[in-house]
Amino acid sequence: MRLFLSFVLLIPFCSVLAQQATSPAQLNLMPLPSNYQAGNGQLPIDQSFSVSLSGYKEARLDSGVRRFLENISRRTGIALTNRSATGDSGARLTIQTDHGSKPVQEPGEDESYSLEITSSGAKLNAPTPLGTLHGLQTFLQLMESTPTGFAVPVVTIHDTPRFVWRGLMIDVGRHFIPLDVIKRNLDGMEAVKLNVFHWHLSDNQGFRVESKKFPKLQEMGSDGLFYTQAEISDVIAYARDRGIRVIPEFDMPGHSTSWFVGYPDLASAPGPYQIERRWGVFDPAMDPTNDHTYNFLEQFIGEMAKLFPDHYFHIGGDEVNGKQWDANPKIQEFMKSHGLKDNAALQTYFTTRVQKIVSKHDKMMVGWDEILAPGMPKDIVIHSWRGPESLAAAAKQGYRGILSNGYYIDLMWSAARHYAVDPISGDAAKLSVEEKQRILGGEAAMWSEHVGPETIDSRIWPRTAAVAERLWSPESVRDVSSMYRRLNQISWHLDSLGLTHNTDYIPMLQRIANSEDVRPLRALADVVEPVKDYQREEFAKTPPTSFTPLNRLIDAARPESETGRIFSNLVDEFVSGGCKDAAKSSEIRSRLTAWRDVYPSLQRGMASSSLLGENENLARNLSVASGAGLSALDALDRHQAPAENWKTEQTTILQQAAKPDYTQVLLMVVPPIQKLVEYVSPGGGCSASK
């Protein structure tokens, strides 16, 4: 099986950065193209807009153009009855596709395109349908409302991705995610040029695919929540239509309790087993010493290999604690007789045998860091959750790899933090050119312990667009301010595709408030973020399970508070200017006053809603912290000397307000308020020492 590993040469980007600094028509594109030249003028989008296709033809191009026109109509309200036509020289947008792509999409295929837009028409040229589909998404992002109507700006773009593997992993094992949610996220992936949907289909909490050979997998291991094989095939076709590969993951030998509910003879300890309802790493693991295990996997992998056409097959392989192996005398005797010194060696034995099965079915095995061991074949892919150092170590040994460390979007990090992570950084940056070519790209990872169909979009979007840009755009694209400006635009663009990361916000707040009027609650919700990393369980009143409702403020709150970020930037600008800008001071005061008044506004409704009432202390903390900020602003604006212990008292108040509690959220305006307090000089006014 051939794998194209060549990386495109990076096109010098200095001209793009110059355009960003000088052009009034900064392009609202994400990912930013590898090269573009902005011009003057615009191409109108009106009732006469039409598209023509020439060159290579296939049904995927026709459906891509149809979706393209439907998206334009939906966003503009203009009914475009003039559909695509072959060889229509009068079309406003002409598309030339040179040749077809692989019957089964592979990493390394040519995804480049060029797009030339003038005031009279546009031309999209691409070697393959993949590039054509990407170019259409760029055109859609360029469309905007202008004083004279809808239009796209005059621009010339030559674009090609930096990495060949740009993915999103969605875990449906822990919480089942319905097909309509999967599909709309595939639409979002297409919009930002991600090209791999990694479908994590089994875990301790659920087995989500119909197996006709082993029906008890889904009948007993899924609570009835699984995808039929027909539904799987439908999603694969849906994704291919959008230039997206679908890679299945069936986690083994650990994270496999749901397998054992129906087939306990696969496990390393006697059953019976039941689906896990809690989160974490559990003891059950497949028995690597039993030939029955491999006979079962031979049939199962063969069945799934036919269902999933992609050349890559993910076996997981992570987080096996080995306790069942340690406690099984038969397994211990097997290890001794085969010279396997520890559980890591036993897992390598298992992985080696599974790799042969995967290879037998014409697939390449992918697995998390733990599958890497001396003697493993080179035609496997290491999926790194440990980081660039682990990825670099694999590349030095001749293995290809993809990075997810730093792209775990369930950790609730900011877009800027994810944006700063690069697959070729740290130890990976020191690799040779040949070794760097083994790093295929990366994947955003959406683990689903604490998300469901209502909340998953808000955890994936829009931050994943920042990851998509890191994997597509040149390495030199690093401007965080530009990223956030464009991220805001792509967020609303994703709304038009049916993503619910914005539209579900108000209904969730209405449920919490038990009221149609959510203005006071929204003022609170807008300035909080969920606790980071895996602290949600640390601060929970009771251990969460798969039955725990996801209907609280932490679930409605955005992973990144835009209001908090804007306020923090405002305070930074104010204090860096010596606290002299009256307009900024007035804006800070207005915000602090509004936040101070949130608590009394919310108190009236707390008795009627338990979901609202649990946030009483949080709302009080926002009020008290805002009062501290107003006190600091008085001292800064009016040069009022604070009381002797004022700064200590305010700092204590703010430190208390910053501590997360059972609400499991963080008040993001507290750190900038603390900065205001710190800048107050002993005599009042702005401290020059800060």
Secondary structure, 3 states (H helix, E strand, C coil): CCCCCCCCCCCCCHHHHHHHHHCCCCCCCCCCCCEEEEEEEEEECCCCCCEEEEECCCHHHHHHHHHHHHHHHHHHCCCCCCCCEECCCCCCEEEEECCCCCCCCCCCCCCCEEEEECCCCEEEEECCHHHHHHHHHHHHHHCEEECCEEEEEEEEEEECCCCCEEEEEEECCCCCCCHHHHHHHHHHHHHCCCCEEEEEEEECCEECECCCCCCHHHHHHCCCCCECHHHHHHHHHHHHCCCCEEEEEEEECCCCHHHHHHCHHHECCCCCCCCCCCCCCCCCCECCCCHHHHHHHHHHHHHHHHHCCCCEEEEECCCCCCHHHHHCHHHHHHHHHCCCCCHHHHHHHHHHHHHHHHHHCCCEEEEEHHHCCCCCCCCCEEEECCCHHHHHHHHHCCCEEEECCCCEHHHCCCHHHHHCCCCCCHHHHHCCHHHHCCEEEEEEEECCCCCCCCCHHHHHCCHHHHHHHHHHCCCCCCCHHHHHHHHHHHHHHHHCCCCCCCCCHHHHHHHHHCCCCCHHHHHHHCCEEECCCCHHHHCCCCCCCCCCCCCCHHHHCCCCCHHHHHHHHHHHHHHHCCCCCHHHHHHHHHHHHHHHCHHHHHHHHHCCCHHHHCCHHHHHHHHHHHHHHHHHHHHHHHCCCCCCCHHHHHHHHHHHHHCCCCCCEEECCHHHHHHHHHCECCCCCECCCC
